[in-house]
Amino acid sequence: MKIEGYAASEAKGVLTPFEYTAEPGKDEVVVRVTHCGICHSDVHLADGDWGEFFPLVPGHEVVGEVEQGAGFAPGTRVGVGWQCGSCGTCEWCEAGKEVVCAEHQGTCMGHHGGFASHVIAQSRFVFPMPPELDSASAAPLLCAGATVYTPLKLYARPGTRVAVIGIGGLGHLAVQFAGKMDCEVTAVSTRTDKEAEAKSYGAAHFLVGEPGSRSFDLVLNTSTANMNMEIWLEALRPEGVFAQLGAAPQPVEVAAFPLIMGYRSVTGSGVAHPAVLQEMLEFAARNGVKAQVQVMPMDQCNEAMAVTRSGSARYRVVLER
């Protein structure tokens, strides 16, 4: 089948109309794209920051309708996130932890993504969309939502003191999820103009500046800025967890002594395993979690990428076909 999309042919190049031919496999699903969120990972890929994957069709926060494929009736509304394939047979896939499969296939990394008429994914990475979620505001849940939900599922409980650093595409969803989990949420930002919105999303507190000692059980760093880890480890309560979610270009430097003495942990977390991603969608539907989005036509993808690249999106740009 022929698929039409928009592709970058070189690093930092303009996205131009692009057509390619694909033959879906027996366990793959063809999804007709209606909406696709823009993640900053799409910018990194298009700018060549993470290697050469050209021609590159970006997009991995896809909502659309099944056109053909195993396990879904045509017309079923579904989502596809960062991952579209894995080997299916290794110990990790068999344990339902496909994200860490050695043959992990990204939806738009060595594979053409959602800035297109269609996207193809293995069936276990295609997720039925709950009817309560509208397609535009739900699209960012497929990556940003999954990324922040995963560490909350692992480390948060009712009453957990959670700090969310960075109130952007990931952060505004993290505040919502943590609040709906009955955590005590502190939104951390350098922008004082985000306080009212952060509190409307569920933050009990808003912090500009340095945190106090032993303030938080869990810190979710959605920012790509270089954090002063001495300060943030001191901000963790005993047995607290600092989870790095933003793809920071600089090393995360951690001293051993505050980890040892406080029984603290520093961890990384990315997109969710398939079962967790489906759970996240259902949680969002039950609890009214949704992204704040700016919707733009697919043919304005270059303008939309520029908004994301500049950091001025409030808080996610979503392309609509």
LOZA-707136 format. One record per residue (C-alpha): residue in three letters; x, z, y; residue number from 1. Coordinates in steps of 0.2 Angstrom, whole numbers. Example, Ala and Ser with C-alpha at 12.3 -4.5 7.8 and 13.67 -1.06 7.14 Angstrom:
! LOZA-707136
    aa      xx      zz      yy     i
   ALA      62      39     -22     1
   SER      68      36      -5     2
***
This chain:
! LOZA-707136
    aa      xx      zz      yy     i
   MET       0       0       0     1
   LYS       5      -3      18     2
   ILE       7      12      30     3
   GLU       8      11      48     4
   GLY      17      24      59     5
   TYR      29      28      72     6
   ALA      48      30      68     7
   ALA      64      34      77     8
   SER      78      22      72     9
   GLU      92      32      79    10
   ALA      96      49      86    11
   LYS      87      53     102    12
   GLY      79      36     101    13
   VAL      61      31     106    14
   LEU      48      31      92    15
   THR      42      14      90    16
   PRO      28       6      78    17
   PHE      34       5      60    18
   GLU      27      -1      44    19
   TYR      32       2      27    20
   THR      26       0       9    21
   ALA      23      14      -3    22
   GLU      17      15     -21    23
   PRO      10      33     -25    24
   GLY      14      40     -42    25
   LYS       2      47     -54    26
   ASP       3      65     -48    27
   GLU       3      60     -29    28
   VAL     -11      60     -17    29
   VAL     -13      48      -2    30
   VAL     -20      56      13    31
   ARG     -27      47      28    32
   VAL     -20      56      43    33
   THR     -32      62      57    34
   HIS     -22      75      65    35
   CYS      -3      80      65    36
   GLY       5      94      74    37
   ILE      22      93      82    38
   CYS      34     106      76    39
   HIS      51     108      85    40
   SER      59     104      68    41
   ASP      52      86      71    42
   VAL      62      86      87    43
   HIS      78      92      79    44
   LEU      76      78      65    45
   ALA      72      64      78    46
   ASP      87      70      89    47
   GLY      99      69      74    48
   ASP     103      88      75    49
   TRP     100      91      56    50
   GLY     108      74      50    51
   GLU     104      56      49    52
   PHE      87      52      41    53
   PHE      83      36      50    54
   PRO      71      27      51    55
   LEU      62      43      53    56
   VAL      43      45      53    57
   PRO      41      63      59    58
   GLY      27      75      56    59
   HIS      23      89      43    60
   GLU       8      98      50    61
   VAL      -4      85      43    62
   VAL     -23      86      42    63
   GLY     -33      72      35    64
   GLU     -44      65      21    65
   VAL     -40      60       4    66
   GLU     -40      42       1    67
   GLN     -34      42     -17    68
   GLY     -25      53     -29    69
   ALA     -26      65     -44    70
   GLY     -37      81     -42    71
   PHE     -46      77     -26    72
   ALA     -62      67     -23    73
   PRO     -60      53     -10    74
   GLY     -65      60       8    75
   THR     -60      78       4    76
   ARG     -52      86      20    77
   VAL     -35      92      16    78
   GLY     -18      98      23    79
   VAL       0      94      20    80
   GLY      14     105      26    81
   TRP      33     104      27    82
   GLN      35     102       8    83
   CYS      28      87      -1    84
   GLY      37      87     -18    85
   SER      48      97     -30    86
   CYS      54      94     -48    87
   GLY      39     104     -56    88
   THR      49     110     -71    89
   CYS      63     122     -65    90
   GLU      62     141     -66    91
   TRP      57     142     -48    92
   CYS      43     129     -49    93
   GLU      37     137     -65    94
   ALA      36     154     -56    95
   GLY      26     146     -41    96
   LYS      41     147     -29    97
   GLU      43     128     -26    98
   VAL      50     130      -9    99
   VAL      67     135     -16   100
   CYS      67     121     -30   101
   ALA      84     112     -29   102
   GLU      74      96     -28   103
   HIS      63     102     -14   104
   GLN      56      86      -4   105
   GLY      52      88      14   106
   THR      37      78      20   107
   CYS      47      70      34   108
   MET      65      73      29   109
   GLY      71      59      18   110
   HIS      52      55      16   111
   HIS      40      47      29   112
   GLY      29      60      38   113
   GLY      13      62      47   114
   PHE      15      52      63   115
   ALA       7      38      53   116
   SER      -9      31      46   117
   HIS      -6      40      29   118
   VAL       5      52      21   119
   ILE       9      54       2   120
   ALA      12      70      -7   121
   GLN      12      78     -24   122
   SER      -5      85     -28   123
   ARG       1     103     -28   124
   PHE       7     102     -10   125
   VAL     -10      95      -4   126
   PHE     -22     109       1   127
   PRO     -41     109       3   128
   MET     -45     114      21   129
   PRO     -58     128      23   130
   PRO     -73     122      32   131
   GLU     -72     135      45   132
   LEU     -56     128      52   133
   ASP     -57     113      64   134
   SER     -43     100      60   135
   ALA     -34     100      77   136
   SER     -31     119      78   137
   ALA     -28     121      60   138
   ALA     -14     108      59   139
   PRO      -1     119      65   140
   LEU      -5     132      52   141
   LEU       2     120      39   142
   CYS      20     124      45   143
   ALA      20     137      59   144
   GLY       6     147      51   145
   ALA      14     147      34   146
   THR      31     152      41   147
   VAL      25     168      50   148
   TYR      12     173      36   149
   THR      25     174      23   150
   PRO      36     188      29   151
   LEU      20     197      35   152
   LYS      13     196      17   153
   LEU      29     203      10   154
   TYR      33     217      22   155
   ALA      17     222      33   156
   ARG       3     234      29   157
   PRO     -10     241      40   158
   GLY      -1     252      53   159
   THR      15     243      51   160
   ARG      24     242      68   161
   VAL      28     224      71   162
   ALA      38     216      85   163
   VAL      36     197      87   164
   ILE      50     189      97   165
   GLY      45     173     106   166
   ILE      27     169     110   167
   GLY      27     151     107   168
   GLY      21     139      93   169
   LEU      26     152      79   170
   GLY      25     168      89   171
   HIS       7     166      95   172
   LEU       1     164      77   173
   ALA      12     178      71   174
   VAL       3     190      84   175
   GLN     -14     184      77   176
   PHE     -10     186      59   177
   ALA      -1     203      61   178
   GLY     -16     209      72   179
   LYS     -29     204      59   180
   MET     -18     213      46   181
   ASP     -21     229      56   182
   CYS      -3     230      61   183
   GLU       2     238      78   184
   VAL       9     223      87   185
   THR      22     221     101   186
   ALA      24     204     108   187
   VAL      42     201     115   188
   SER      45     188     128   189
   THR      55     184     143   190
   ARG      40     177     151   191
   THR      29     189     160   192
   ASP      15     176     162   193
   LYS      12     177     143   194
   GLU       6     195     143   195
   ALA     -12     192     145   196
   GLU     -13     178     132   197
   ALA      -2     189     120   198
   LYS     -14     203     121   199
   SER     -29     192     119   200
   TYR     -21     186     102   201
   GLY     -20     204      96   202
   ALA      -4     212     103   203
   ALA      -6     230     108   204
   HIS      10     230     118   205
   PHE      20     218     128   206
   LEU      39     220     130   207
   VAL      51     211     142   208
   GLY      68     218     140   209
   GLU      77     228     127   210
   PRO      67     238     114   211
   GLY      68     256     111   212
   SER      77     264      97   213
   ARG      68     266      80   214
   SER      53     257      87   215
   PHE      48     244      73   216
   ASP      46     243      55   217
   LEU      46     224      55   218
   VAL      53     212      68   219
   LEU      49     193      67   220
   ASN      61     183      77   221
   THR      52     166      80   222
   SER      65     162      94   223
   THR      80     151      92   224
   ALA      90     161     105   225
   ASN     105     171     100   226
   MET      99     189      98   227
   ASN     109     204     101   228
   MET     108     211      84   229
   GLU     116     227      88   230
   ILE     101     231      99   231
   TRP      88     224      87   232
   LEU      95     233      72   233
   GLU      94     249      82   234
   ALA      76     245      86   235
   LEU      72     245      67   236
   ARG      65     261      60   237
   PRO      73     267      43   238
   GLU      70     254      30   239
   GLY      65     242      43   240
   VAL      66     223      41   241
   PHE      72     210      53   242
   ALA      66     193      48   243
   GLN      74     177      56   244
   LEU      61     163      57   245
   GLY      68     152      71   246
   ALA      81     139      66   247
   ALA      94     147      78   248
   PRO     110     136      80   249
   GLN     122     151      81   250
   PRO     126     163      67   251
   VAL     116     179      65   252
   GLU     130     192      67   253
   VAL     126     209      59   254
   ALA     137     224      58   255
   ALA     137     233      41   256
   PHE     136     251      47   257
   PRO     118     251      55   258
   LEU     112     242      39   259
   ILE     119     255      27   260
   MET     115     270      37   261
   GLY      97     265      41   262
   TYR      93     256      24   263
   ARG      88     241      35   264
   SER      87     223      29   265
   VAL      90     206      38   266
   THR      81     192      29   267
   GLY      77     174      32   268
   SER      60     166      29   269
   GLY      53     148      30   270
   VAL      38     139      25   271
   ALA      27     146      11   272
   HIS      26     143      -7   273
   PRO      10     133     -11   274
   ALA      -1     147     -17   275
   VAL       4     158      -2   276
   LEU       0     143      10   277
   GLN     -17     141       2   278
   GLU     -20     160       4   279
   MET     -14     159      22   280
   LEU     -27     145      26   281
   GLU     -41     156      18   282
   PHE     -36     171      28   283
   ALA     -36     161      44   284
   ALA     -53     155      40   285
   ARG     -60     172      37   286
   ASN     -52     180      52   287
   GLY     -53     167      65   288
   VAL     -34     163      66   289
   LYS     -31     147      75   290
   ALA     -18     138      85   291
   GLN     -19     135     104   292
   VAL     -16     117     105   293
   GLN     -15     102     117   294
   VAL     -22      86     108   295
   MET     -15      69     112   296
   PRO     -18      52     105   297
   MET      -5      47      91   298
   ASP       0      32     101   299
   GLN       7      44     114   300
   CYS      19      52     102   301
   ASN      34      49     113   302
   GLU      26      59     127   303
   ALA      20      72     115   304
   MET      38      74     108   305
   ALA      44      76     126   306
   VAL      32      90     129   307
   THR      38      99     113   308
   ARG      56      95     117   309
   SER      55     103     134   310
   GLY      47     119     127   311
   SER      32     117     139   312
   ALA      19     116     125   313
   ARG       6     129     126   314
   TYR       7     132     111   315
   ARG       7     117     100   316
   VAL       4      98     103   317
   VAL      -7      90      90   318
   LEU      -8      71      88   319
   GLU     -25      64      84   320
   ARG     -28      47      76   321
***
